[in-house]
Amino acid sequence: MEPTKRGRVRVETTARRVRVYAEGRAVADTTRALLVWEGPYYPTYYFPLDDVRVEELKATGQKRHSPSRGDAEVHDVAGRPGAALVYGDDAPLEEIRGHVRFDWDAMDNWFEEDEEVVVHARDPYTRVDILASSRHVRVEVDGVTVADSRNPRMLFETGLPPRYYLPKTDVRLDLLRPSDTVTHCPYKGTAVYWSVGDDESGKDLVWSYPMPLPESQKIAGLVAFYDEKVDVYVDGVLQDRPKSKFA
C-alpha cells in the first residue's frame, strides 16, 4: 500500500509480525499491522480487527474523537480501562477502518517478530549510525572541564543532533553524582544517568547504556552529555548548542 496522509497523519503497511500481550496472553497477533504516524516523531501500530482476540475487548459505550482520525469506540482490554480504540466504517481515514489501536503503556509486552520492543513502535525511517572517531572532544560544565577525549564514538540518529559517546576514563567521574533516572529507547536500550554538581541545572546531564541493544553495542559503557545544556568543543572549536526537544 502506498503511504497516505490526512492532516498530520501518515499510514503505511509493515511486513513485520507484530504482537501485543496483556496478562501473559497475546491479545493481538498480525502480519498486517499498520504503522500510523499520529505525531511527528514515531508511529503507532494499528491491528486489523480480525487479528485481535475480540473476547479480550469489552466495549465501554464511550467514544473518543480525533480531528484527523474521527470517532473511535473505547474498549477495556483484559481489565485495563480504555486501553483500546476500535475504528469503524465511518472513520474518515479509510485505511484505519476496522482496525484497533492499543494504548502502548497499558499493555505488558510488544513484539516485532520475536524481538521485544519498548517505549514505542520503531520508525522504519529512523537510522542509528555509530562511528569511531579521532576528533578531540572536550566538554565543559559551568567553565569546568568534565570530559576530554580523543577517542569518541559519534552517534548519528535520524532527526536528532549527533552525540559524542566518550570512554569513562576520559571523564571526570569524581564530578558526577549517580541519578535514579532511567530511560528506555527502542533503538539503543536502557540508559542510566548522572548529574553534575548540586544545582537543578546539572540534573541528569550525563547518561550511558551499560547493556545496549545489539545494533548499538558500539556505545556500551560509554558516556554522553546533553550538548543542549553543556559547552562542547570539537577540535578546539566551541559548538553551537543544538536545538532539539531535549533543550
C-alpha positions as CSV (number, residue, x, y, z in Angstrom):
1,M,0.0,0.0,0.0
2,E,1.3,3.5,-0.9
3,P,1.7,5.8,2.1
4,T,-1.3,8.0,2.6
5,K,-1.8,11.2,4.6
6,R,-4.7,13.0,6.1
7,G,-3.9,16.2,8.0
8,R,-0.8,15.3,10.1
9,V,-1.5,11.5,10.0
10,R,0.5,9.2,7.7
11,V,-0.4,5.5,7.2
12,E,1.9,2.7,5.9
13,T,1.8,-1.1,6.0
14,T,4.6,-3.2,7.5
15,A,5.6,-6.8,6.7
16,R,6.7,-7.5,10.2
17,R,4.8,-9.7,12.5
18,V,3.5,-7.6,15.4
19,R,2.1,-9.0,18.7
20,V,0.8,-7.3,21.9
21,Y,0.4,-9.1,25.2
22,A,-1.6,-8.5,28.4
23,E,-1.7,-10.8,31.4
24,G,0.6,-13.2,29.5
25,R,-1.8,-13.6,26.6
26,A,-1.4,-12.3,23.1
27,V,-4.4,-10.0,22.6
28,A,-3.4,-9.3,19.0
29,D,-1.1,-11.1,16.6
30,T,-0.8,-9.9,13.0
31,T,1.4,-9.8,9.9
32,R,-0.9,-7.0,8.5
33,A,-0.2,-4.2,11.0
34,L,-0.4,-0.6,10.0
35,L,2.1,2.0,11.0
36,V,0.2,5.2,11.8
37,W,2.1,8.4,12.4
38,E,-0.3,10.3,14.7
39,G,2.5,12.8,15.6
40,P,5.9,13.7,14.1
41,Y,8.3,11.5,15.9
42,Y,7.3,7.9,15.7
43,P,4.4,5.7,14.5
44,T,1.8,3.6,16.4
45,Y,0.6,0.1,15.5
46,Y,-2.9,-0.5,14.3
47,F,-4.2,-4.1,14.2
48,P,-6.9,-5.5,11.8
49,L,-9.9,-6.4,14.0
50,D,-9.7,-10.0,12.5
51,D,-6.3,-10.4,14.1
52,V,-7.4,-9.3,17.6
53,R,-8.8,-11.6,20.3
54,V,-12.1,-9.8,20.5
55,E,-13.1,-11.8,23.6
56,E,-10.4,-9.6,25.4
57,L,-12.2,-6.4,24.4
58,K,-15.1,-5.0,26.4
59,A,-17.0,-2.1,25.0
60,T,-17.4,0.9,27.4
61,G,-20.1,2.6,25.4
62,Q,-17.8,5.7,25.1
63,K,-16.2,7.3,22.1
64,R,-13.0,9.2,21.7
65,H,-12.7,11.8,19.0
66,S,-9.6,12.8,16.9
67,P,-9.9,15.7,14.4
68,S,-7.9,13.6,11.8
69,R,-9.0,10.0,12.7
70,G,-12.6,10.6,13.7
71,D,-14.5,8.8,16.4
72,A,-13.4,5.5,17.8
73,E,-15.2,3.2,20.2
74,V,-13.4,2.9,23.5
75,H,-12.8,-0.6,24.9
76,D,-11.3,-2.1,28.0
77,V,-8.6,-4.8,27.4
78,A,-8.0,-7.6,29.9
79,G,-9.2,-5.3,32.7
80,R,-7.2,-2.3,31.5
81,P,-9.7,0.6,31.3
82,G,-9.9,2.4,27.9
83,A,-6.8,0.6,26.6
84,A,-8.1,0.0,23.0
85,L,-9.8,2.2,20.3
86,V,-11.8,0.5,17.6
87,Y,-12.3,2.4,14.4
88,G,-15.5,1.6,12.5
89,D,-16.6,2.1,8.9
90,D,-17.3,5.8,9.5
91,A,-13.6,6.6,10.2
92,P,-12.6,9.5,7.8
93,L,-9.2,7.8,7.2
94,E,-10.2,4.8,5.1
95,E,-7.1,2.7,5.9
96,I,-7.8,2.5,9.6
97,R,-11.4,1.4,9.3
98,G,-11.8,-2.0,11.0
99,H,-8.6,-1.5,13.0
100,V,-7.7,-1.5,16.7
101,R,-5.3,0.8,18.4
102,F,-3.9,-0.3,21.7
103,D,-2.5,2.1,24.3
104,W,1.2,1.3,24.5
105,D,1.7,1.8,28.2
106,A,-1.5,-0.1,29.2
107,M,-0.1,-3.3,27.6
108,D,2.5,-5.6,29.1
109,N,4.7,-6.5,26.1
110,W,5.1,-5.7,22.4
111,F,7.0,-7.7,19.8
112,E,8.2,-7.2,16.3
113,E,8.7,-10.8,15.1
114,D,10.4,-12.4,18.2
115,E,12.1,-9.3,19.5
116,E,10.6,-7.2,22.2
117,V,10.1,-3.5,21.5
118,V,10.0,-0.9,24.3
119,V,8.8,2.7,24.6
120,H,7.1,3.0,21.2
121,A,7.0,1.4,17.8
122,R,10.2,1.6,15.8
123,D,10.2,4.1,13.0
124,P,11.5,2.4,9.8
125,Y,12.9,5.7,8.7
126,T,15.0,6.2,11.9
127,R,18.6,5.1,11.5
128,V,21.3,4.9,14.1
129,D,24.9,5.0,12.9
130,I,27.8,4.8,15.4
131,L,31.2,5.8,14.1
132,A,34.6,5.6,15.7
133,S,36.4,8.9,15.6
134,S,39.8,10.5,16.5
135,R,38.3,14.0,16.9
136,H,39.2,15.9,20.1
137,V,36.0,16.3,22.2
138,R,36.1,18.4,25.3
139,V,33.0,19.0,27.5
140,E,32.7,21.9,29.9
141,V,30.0,22.5,32.6
142,D,30.0,26.0,34.1
143,G,33.6,26.5,32.9
144,V,34.9,23.2,34.4
145,T,36.2,20.5,32.0
146,V,34.2,17.4,32.8
147,A,35.4,15.3,29.8
148,D,38.4,15.4,27.5
149,S,38.7,12.6,24.8
150,R,40.4,11.9,21.5
151,N,38.6,8.6,21.2
152,P,34.9,9.4,20.9
153,R,32.2,7.3,19.3
154,M,29.9,9.6,17.3
155,L,26.3,8.5,17.2
156,F,24.1,9.8,14.4
157,E,20.3,9.2,14.9
158,T,17.8,10.4,12.4
159,G,16.1,13.7,13.5
160,L,18.5,14.3,16.4
161,P,21.8,16.1,16.9
162,P,24.9,14.0,16.8
163,R,26.0,12.6,20.2
164,Y,29.6,12.1,21.4
165,Y,30.0,9.0,23.5
166,L,33.2,9.0,25.5
167,P,35.2,6.4,27.4
168,K,34.7,6.7,31.2
169,T,38.5,7.0,31.6
170,D,38.2,10.4,29.7
171,V,35.5,11.7,32.0
172,R,35.9,13.3,35.5
173,L,33.8,10.7,37.2
174,D,34.5,12.4,40.5
175,L,32.3,15.3,39.4
176,L,29.3,13.0,38.6
177,R,26.5,12.1,41.0
178,P,24.5,9.0,40.3
179,S,20.9,9.6,39.5
180,D,17.8,7.5,40.0
181,T,16.7,8.4,36.4
182,V,16.4,5.5,33.9
183,T,15.1,5.9,30.4
184,H,14.4,3.5,27.6
185,C,15.0,3.7,23.8
186,P,13.6,1.3,21.2
187,Y,16.8,1.6,19.2
188,K,19.5,1.8,21.9
189,G,18.1,0.2,25.1
190,T,18.1,1.3,28.7
191,A,20.1,4.3,29.9
192,V,21.3,5.3,33.4
193,Y,22.1,8.9,34.3
194,W,24.4,11.1,36.4
195,S,24.1,14.7,37.4
196,V,26.9,17.3,37.6
197,G,27.0,19.5,40.7
198,D,24.2,20.1,43.1
199,D,22.2,22.6,41.1
200,E,19.0,21.7,39.3
201,S,20.7,22.9,36.0
202,G,23.1,20.0,36.3
203,K,20.5,17.3,36.8
204,D,20.7,14.3,34.5
205,L,23.2,15.9,32.1
206,V,25.1,12.6,31.6
207,W,24.0,9.2,30.5
208,S,25.3,5.8,29.5
209,Y,23.9,2.5,28.1
210,P,25.5,-0.3,30.1
211,M,23.9,-3.0,28.0
212,P,22.6,-1.5,24.8
213,L,20.6,-3.4,22.2
214,P,22.7,-5.4,19.7
215,E,22.6,-2.8,17.0
216,S,24.0,-0.2,19.4
217,Q,26.8,-2.3,21.0
218,K,29.5,0.2,20.0
219,I,28.4,2.6,22.7
220,A,28.3,0.0,25.6
221,G,29.5,1.6,28.8
222,L,30.4,4.9,27.1
223,V,29.3,8.3,28.4
224,A,27.3,11.0,26.6
225,F,26.3,14.6,27.6
226,Y,23.3,16.7,26.7
227,D,25.0,19.0,24.3
228,E,22.0,21.3,24.5
229,K,23.0,22.1,28.1
230,V,26.8,22.0,28.2
231,D,29.6,23.5,26.2
232,V,31.2,21.1,23.8
233,Y,34.5,21.8,22.0
234,V,35.3,19.7,18.9
235,D,38.9,20.0,17.7
236,G,39.1,23.2,19.7
237,V,36.0,24.8,18.3
238,L,33.1,25.6,20.6
239,Q,30.0,24.0,19.1
240,D,26.6,25.7,18.9
241,R,24.2,24.2,21.4
242,P,21.7,22.2,19.3
243,K,18.0,22.9,19.2
244,S,16.0,19.8,20.0
245,K,13.2,18.5,22.1
246,F,15.7,17.9,24.9
247,A,16.8,21.6,25.1
